Amino acid sequence: MKRKIRQLLTVASLGLILSFTTASANAQENNNTSKGEMKTSGSEVKRAGTSAGHDIKRGRVVRAGKHFGKHSGRAGRHFGRGTRKAVTHVIS
């Protein structure tokens, strides 16, 4: 009985901690500026490497390439948006 109560309390507290942690992390990303877009691009490249590394570690080479390509494409999109915002700010 004590064990089940302890497990229930552990799961409930872990759920609360994780729900509040992700909310604060998402609030810090600012994509409205060119600098924010460039930062997001770098984060996306990081995700590309880690997801590909995890997939290769498990022997999924094709899946690793697919995920790496998707994340790299998103990084390029963010970088392009940041460049466009910076150039339009300088011109106007």
N, C-alpha and C positions, 0 to 999 in steps of 0.2 A: 504494500500500500504506500509506504513512504517513498519507495523507488519511483512509482508511477507519478506521484505528486511532484517529486523533484524533477522528473523528465518533463512534465507538463510546464512547470515553472521555467525551466531552462529554455524550452522551445518558445514559450511566450515572450520571455525577455529577449531572446535572440531575434525574434521577429520584430519586436519593437525597435531594437537597436538598429537593425538593418534598414527598416523602413525610414527612420529619421536620417540615417547616414546618406542614403541615396538621394533623398530630397535636397539635402544641403549641397551635395556634390553637383547635382544638375543645375542648381541655381547659380553656380559660379561661372558656367560657360556663357560667354558673351560673343555672339556671332554677328552682332550688328555693325561692328567696325572692321576695318581691314586688318587690324592687328588681331582681333578675335578670330577672323577667318584663317589667318596664318597659323595661329595657335591650334585651331581645330585640325588644320591640315597635318601638323606635326603629330598630334594625338592619333590621328587616323593612320599615319605611317607606323606608329608604335603598335597599334592594334593589328596591322597587317603582319608585322613580324612575329608578334606573339601568337596569333592564331595559326599562322603557317608553321611556326615552330612546334606547337602542340600537335598539329595534324601530322607533321613529318615524324615526330617522336612516336606516334601510334601507327606509323606505316601507311598513312593515307596521303600519298604524294599528289595525286590528281586533285583531291579536295583542298590540299594546302595551296596549290597553284590557283585554284578558283577563288578561294578566300583572299589570297594575297592580291590577286588582280582586282577584286571588288573593292577592297580597302584602298588600294593604290589609286583606283579611279575616283573614289570619293575624296581622297586627299588632293588629287589634282583639281577636282571641282572646287573644293574649298580654297585652294591656292589661287585659282583663276578668279573666283569671286572677290577674294581679298585684293588681288591686283587691280581688278576693274574698279573697286571702290576707292582704292588709293589714287588711281589715275583720274577718275572723275572728280575726286576732291581737289586734286592739283589743278586740273584744267578749269574748273568752275570757281 
